[in-house]
Amino acid sequence: MITEIGIVAGEIWHYLDNNGTNNLDVIAKQIDKPKDLVLMSIGWLAREGHVVLDGEQPNYRVSLRK
């Protein structure tokens, strides 16, 4: 499971790098992975300091840290 979370985190990072800031629902649809896996992967990226989460739930906006 950890490997899958890391792979999806990479997909999310590349998506954000190519498309810019977006909300959780859009990212989950574009990555085409289960939402719980997308959330775990975004958490991983946030913990590592690669992304910034803004806004209020349930529609947080996710962007790459500059």
N, CA, C and O atoms as a GROMACS GRO file, in nm:
protein
  264
    1MET      N    1   0.082  -0.120   0.000
    1MET     CA    2   0.000   0.000   0.000
    1MET      C    3   0.086   0.126   0.000
    1MET      O    4   0.053   0.223  -0.068
    2ILE      N    5   0.195   0.126   0.074
    2ILE     CA    6   0.283   0.243   0.080
    2ILE      C    7   0.338   0.274  -0.059
    2ILE      O    8   0.350   0.391  -0.097
    3THR      N    9   0.373   0.171  -0.133
    3THR     CA   10   0.425   0.192  -0.268
    3THR      C   11   0.319   0.257  -0.356
    3THR      O   12   0.350   0.349  -0.432
    4GLU      N   13   0.196   0.210  -0.347
    4GLU     CA   14   0.088   0.265  -0.428
    4GLU      C   15   0.062   0.412  -0.392
    4GLU      O   16   0.038   0.494  -0.480
    5ILE      N   17   0.066   0.443  -0.263
    5ILE     CA   18   0.048   0.582  -0.219
    5ILE      C   19   0.158   0.670  -0.278
    5ILE      O   20   0.132   0.781  -0.324
    6GLY      N   21   0.280   0.621  -0.276
    6GLY     CA   22   0.392   0.697  -0.333
    6GLY      C   23   0.380   0.717  -0.482
    6GLY      O   24   0.411   0.825  -0.533
    7ILE      N   25   0.334   0.615  -0.554
    7ILE     CA   26   0.316   0.626  -0.698
    7ILE      C   27   0.208   0.730  -0.730
    7ILE      O   28   0.227   0.814  -0.818
    8VAL      N   29   0.097   0.724  -0.659
    8VAL     CA   30  -0.012   0.820  -0.682
    8VAL      C   31   0.034   0.960  -0.642
    8VAL      O   32  -0.004   1.058  -0.707
    9ALA      N   33   0.113   0.972  -0.538
    9ALA     CA   34   0.168   1.103  -0.500
    9ALA      C   35   0.249   1.162  -0.614
    9ALA      O   36   0.241   1.281  -0.642
   10GLY      N   37   0.327   1.078  -0.681
   10GLY     CA   38   0.402   1.124  -0.798
   10GLY      C   39   0.311   1.169  -0.910
   10GLY      O   40   0.337   1.270  -0.975
   11GLU      N   41   0.203   1.094  -0.934
   11GLU     CA   42   0.106   1.132  -1.037
   11GLU      C   43   0.041   1.266  -1.004
   11GLU      O   44   0.021   1.350  -1.092
   12ILE      N   45   0.009   1.285  -0.877
   12ILE     CA   46  -0.052   1.412  -0.834
   12ILE      C   47   0.046   1.526  -0.851
   12ILE      O   48   0.009   1.634  -0.899
   13TRP      N   49   0.171   1.504  -0.813
   13TRP     CA   50   0.273   1.608  -0.827
   13TRP      C   51   0.286   1.650  -0.973
   13TRP      O   52   0.288   1.769  -1.003
   14HIS      N   53   0.293   1.553  -1.063
   14HIS     CA   54   0.305   1.583  -1.206
   14HIS      C   55   0.180   1.654  -1.257
   14HIS      O   56   0.189   1.748  -1.337
   15TYR      N   57   0.063   1.611  -1.212
   15TYR     CA   58  -0.062   1.676  -1.252
   15TYR      C   59  -0.060   1.824  -1.210
   15TYR      O   60  -0.092   1.912  -1.290
   16LEU      N   61  -0.024   1.850  -1.084
   16LEU     CA   62  -0.021   1.989  -1.036
   16LEU      C   63   0.086   2.070  -1.107
   16LEU      O   64   0.066   2.189  -1.134
   17ASP      N   65   0.198   2.010  -1.139
   17ASP     CA   66   0.305   2.079  -1.210
   17ASP      C   67   0.259   2.119  -1.349
   17ASP      O   68   0.296   2.227  -1.398
   18ASN      N   69   0.181   2.035  -1.414
   18ASN     CA   70   0.134   2.064  -1.549
   18ASN      C   71   0.008   2.150  -1.554
   18ASN      O   72  -0.012   2.224  -1.649
   19ASN      N   73  -0.077   2.141  -1.450
   19ASN     CA   74  -0.208   2.205  -1.455
   19ASN      C   75  -0.231   2.312  -1.350
   19ASN      O   76  -0.332   2.383  -1.356
   20GLY      N   77  -0.143   2.327  -1.256
   20GLY     CA   78  -0.157   2.429  -1.154
   20GLY      C   79  -0.254   2.388  -1.043
   20GLY      O   80  -0.295   2.272  -1.035
   21THR      N   81  -0.288   2.482  -0.960
   21THR     CA   82  -0.374   2.461  -0.844
   21THR      C   83  -0.510   2.406  -0.885
   21THR      O   84  -0.568   2.447  -0.985
   22ASN      N   85  -0.559   2.313  -0.804
   22ASN     CA   86  -0.693   2.259  -0.828
   22ASN      C   87  -0.750   2.207  -0.698
   22ASN      O   88  -0.678   2.195  -0.599
   23ASN      N   89  -0.881   2.175  -0.699
   23ASN     CA   90  -0.941   2.125  -0.576
   23ASN      C   91  -0.936   1.972  -0.572
   23ASN      O   92  -0.908   1.907  -0.672
   24LEU      N   93  -0.963   1.917  -0.454
   24LEU     CA   94  -0.949   1.773  -0.431
   24LEU      C   95  -1.034   1.690  -0.526
   24LEU      O   96  -0.987   1.590  -0.579
   25ASP      N   97  -1.159   1.731  -0.548
   25ASP     CA   98  -1.247   1.653  -0.634
   25ASP      C   99  -1.195   1.646  -0.777
   25ASP      O  100  -1.197   1.540  -0.839
   26VAL      N  101  -1.150   1.757  -0.829
   26VAL     CA  102  -1.097   1.760  -0.966
   26VAL      C  103  -0.972   1.674  -0.976
   26VAL      O  104  -0.956   1.598  -1.071
   27ILE      N  105  -0.883   1.685  -0.879
   27ILE     CA  106  -0.761   1.605  -0.882
   27ILE      C  107  -0.794   1.456  -0.878
   27ILE      O  108  -0.736   1.378  -0.954
   28ALA      N  109  -0.887   1.417  -0.792
   28ALA     CA  110  -0.926   1.275  -0.783
   28ALA      C  111  -0.982   1.225  -0.915
   28ALA      O  112  -0.953   1.113  -0.956
   29LYS      N  113  -1.063   1.306  -0.982
   29LYS     CA  114  -1.120   1.266  -1.112
   29LYS      C  115  -1.013   1.258  -1.220
   29LYS      O  116  -1.012   1.165  -1.300
   30GLN      N  117  -0.923   1.355  -1.221
   30GLN     CA  118  -0.819   1.359  -1.325
   30GLN      C  119  -0.715   1.248  -1.307
   30GLN      O  120  -0.665   1.193  -1.405
   31ILE      N  121  -0.684   1.215  -1.183
   31ILE     CA  122  -0.587   1.109  -1.156
   31ILE      C  123  -0.651   0.972  -1.178
   31ILE      O  124  -0.582   0.874  -1.205
   32ASP      N  125  -0.785   0.965  -1.166
   32ASP     CA  126  -0.862   0.843  -1.187
   32ASP      C  127  -0.819   0.731  -1.091
   32ASP      O  128  -0.795   0.617  -1.131
   33LYS      N  129  -0.809   0.768  -0.965
   33LYS     CA  130  -0.779   0.674  -0.857
   33LYS      C  131  -0.886   0.692  -0.750
   33LYS      O  132  -0.952   0.795  -0.746
   34PRO      N  133  -0.903   0.594  -0.663
   34PRO     CA  134  -1.000   0.609  -0.554
   34PRO      C  135  -0.968   0.733  -0.469
   34PRO      O  136  -0.851   0.762  -0.442
   35LYS      N  137  -1.073   0.803  -0.427
   35LYS     CA  138  -1.053   0.928  -0.354
   35LYS      C  139  -0.973   0.907  -0.225
   35LYS      O  140  -0.892   0.992  -0.189
   36ASP      N  141  -0.993   0.794  -0.155
   36ASP     CA  142  -0.917   0.773  -0.032
   36ASP      C  143  -0.768   0.760  -0.060
   36ASP      O  144  -0.686   0.806   0.019
   37LEU      N  145  -0.732   0.698  -0.173
   37LEU     CA  146  -0.592   0.686  -0.211
   37LEU      C  147  -0.535   0.823  -0.248
   37LEU      O  148  -0.421   0.854  -0.214
   38VAL      N  149  -0.613   0.904  -0.318
   38VAL     CA  150  -0.571   1.039  -0.353
   38VAL      C  151  -0.548   1.122  -0.226
   38VAL      O  152  -0.450   1.195  -0.216
   39LEU      N  153  -0.638   1.110  -0.130
   39LEU     CA  154  -0.624   1.185  -0.004
   39LEU      C  155  -0.499   1.144   0.073
   39LEU      O  156  -0.428   1.228   0.126
   40MET      N  157  -0.474   1.012   0.079
   40MET     CA  158  -0.352   0.966   0.146
   40MET      C  159  -0.227   1.019   0.076
   40MET      O  160  -0.131   1.058   0.141
   41SER      N  161  -0.230   1.021  -0.057
   41SER     CA  162  -0.115   1.067  -0.133
   41SER      C  163  -0.093   1.218  -0.117
   41SER      O  164   0.021   1.263  -0.108
   42ILE      N  165  -0.201   1.294  -0.112
   42ILE     CA  166  -0.189   1.438  -0.088
   42ILE      C  167  -0.136   1.462   0.053
   42ILE      O  168  -0.056   1.552   0.074
   43GLY      N  169  -0.180   1.382   0.149
   43GLY     CA  170  -0.127   1.392   0.284
   43GLY      C  171   0.022   1.366   0.287
   43GLY      O  172   0.097   1.435   0.356
   44TRP      N  173   0.065   1.268   0.212
   44TRP     CA  174   0.208   1.237   0.201
   44TRP      C  175   0.282   1.359   0.146
   44TRP      O  176   0.383   1.402   0.203
   45LEU      N  177   0.232   1.414   0.036
   45LEU     CA  178   0.297   1.530  -0.025
   45LEU      C  179   0.298   1.650   0.070
   45LEU      O  180   0.396   1.724   0.075
   46ALA      N  181   0.189   1.669   0.144
   46ALA     CA  182   0.182   1.780   0.240
   46ALA      C  183   0.284   1.760   0.352
   46ALA      O  184   0.352   1.854   0.392
   47ARG      N  185   0.293   1.639   0.403
   47ARG     CA  186   0.386   1.609   0.512
   47ARG      C  187   0.530   1.631   0.469
   47ARG      O  188   0.614   1.675   0.548
   48GLU      N  189   0.558   1.600   0.343
   48GLU     CA  190   0.694   1.618   0.289
   48GLU      C  191   0.720   1.763   0.249
   48GLU      O  192   0.833   1.798   0.213
   49GLY      N  193   0.616   1.848   0.256
   49GLY     CA  194   0.634   1.990   0.224
   49GLY      C  195   0.629   2.022   0.075
   49GLY      O  196   0.676   2.128   0.034
   50HIS      N  197   0.572   1.932  -0.006
   50HIS     CA  198   0.568   1.954  -0.151
   50HIS      C  199   0.443   2.027  -0.197
   50HIS      O  200   0.443   2.088  -0.304
   51VAL      N  201   0.335   2.023  -0.117
   51VAL     CA  202   0.211   2.090  -0.156
   51VAL      C  203   0.160   2.177  -0.043
   51VAL      O  204   0.197   2.162   0.074
   52VAL      N  205   0.073   2.271  -0.082
   52VAL     CA  206   0.006   2.360   0.012
   52VAL      C  207  -0.144   2.338  -0.004
   52VAL      O  208  -0.194   2.331  -0.116
   53LEU      N  209  -0.215   2.327   0.108
   53LEU     CA  210  -0.360   2.313   0.106
   53LEU      C  211  -0.422   2.444   0.155
   53LEU      O  212  -0.386   2.495   0.261
   54ASP      N  213  -0.514   2.498   0.076
   54ASP     CA  214  -0.582   2.622   0.111
   54ASP      C  215  -0.732   2.600   0.105
   54ASP      O  216  -0.780   2.505   0.044
   55GLY      N  217  -0.806   2.688   0.169
   55GLY     CA  218  -0.951   2.682   0.163
   55GLY      C  219  -1.010   2.605   0.279
   55GLY      O  220  -0.943   2.577   0.378
   56GLU      N  221  -1.136   2.571   0.263
   56GLU     CA  222  -1.209   2.501   0.369
   56GLU      C  223  -1.264   2.370   0.317
   56GLU      O  224  -1.290   2.354   0.197
   57GLN      N  225  -1.282   2.277   0.409
   57GLN     CA  226  -1.337   2.149   0.367
   57GLN      C  227  -1.480   2.165   0.322
   57GLN      O  228  -1.546   2.256   0.372
   58PRO      N  229  -1.532   2.089   0.237
   58PRO     CA  230  -1.469   1.969   0.182
   58PRO      C  231  -1.392   1.996   0.054
   58PRO      O  232  -1.351   1.902  -0.014
   59ASN      N  233  -1.373   2.123   0.018
   59ASN     CA  234  -1.319   2.154  -0.112
   59ASN      C  235  -1.184   2.226  -0.104
   59ASN      O  236  -1.168   2.335  -0.160
   60TYR      N  237  -1.089   2.166  -0.036
   60TYR     CA  238  -0.956   2.224  -0.027
   60TYR      C  239  -0.895   2.240  -0.165
   60TYR      O  240  -0.920   2.160  -0.255
   61ARG      N  241  -0.816   2.344  -0.180
   61ARG     CA  242  -0.739   2.364  -0.304
   61ARG      C  243  -0.597   2.320  -0.275
   61ARG      O  244  -0.541   2.349  -0.169
   62VAL      N  245  -0.539   2.251  -0.371
   62VAL     CA  246  -0.406   2.196  -0.356
   62VAL      C  247  -0.315   2.260  -0.461
   62VAL      O  248  -0.351   2.268  -0.578
   63SER      N  249  -0.198   2.305  -0.417
   63SER     CA  250  -0.101   2.360  -0.511
   63SER      C  251   0.039   2.317  -0.470
   63SER      O  252   0.064   2.282  -0.354
   64LEU      N  253   0.129   2.319  -0.566
   64LEU     CA  254   0.269   2.287  -0.536
   64LEU      C  255   0.330   2.402  -0.458
   64LEU      O  256   0.301   2.519  -0.485
   65ARG      N  257   0.414   2.368  -0.362
   65ARG     CA  258   0.488   2.471  -0.287
   65ARG      C  259   0.592   2.532  -0.380
   65ARG      O  260   0.662   2.460  -0.451
   66LYS      N  261   0.600   2.662  -0.381
   66LYS     CA  262   0.695   2.732  -0.469
   66LYS      C  263   0.832   2.733  -0.408
   66LYS      O  264   0.925   2.788  -0.467
   0.00000   0.00000   0.00000
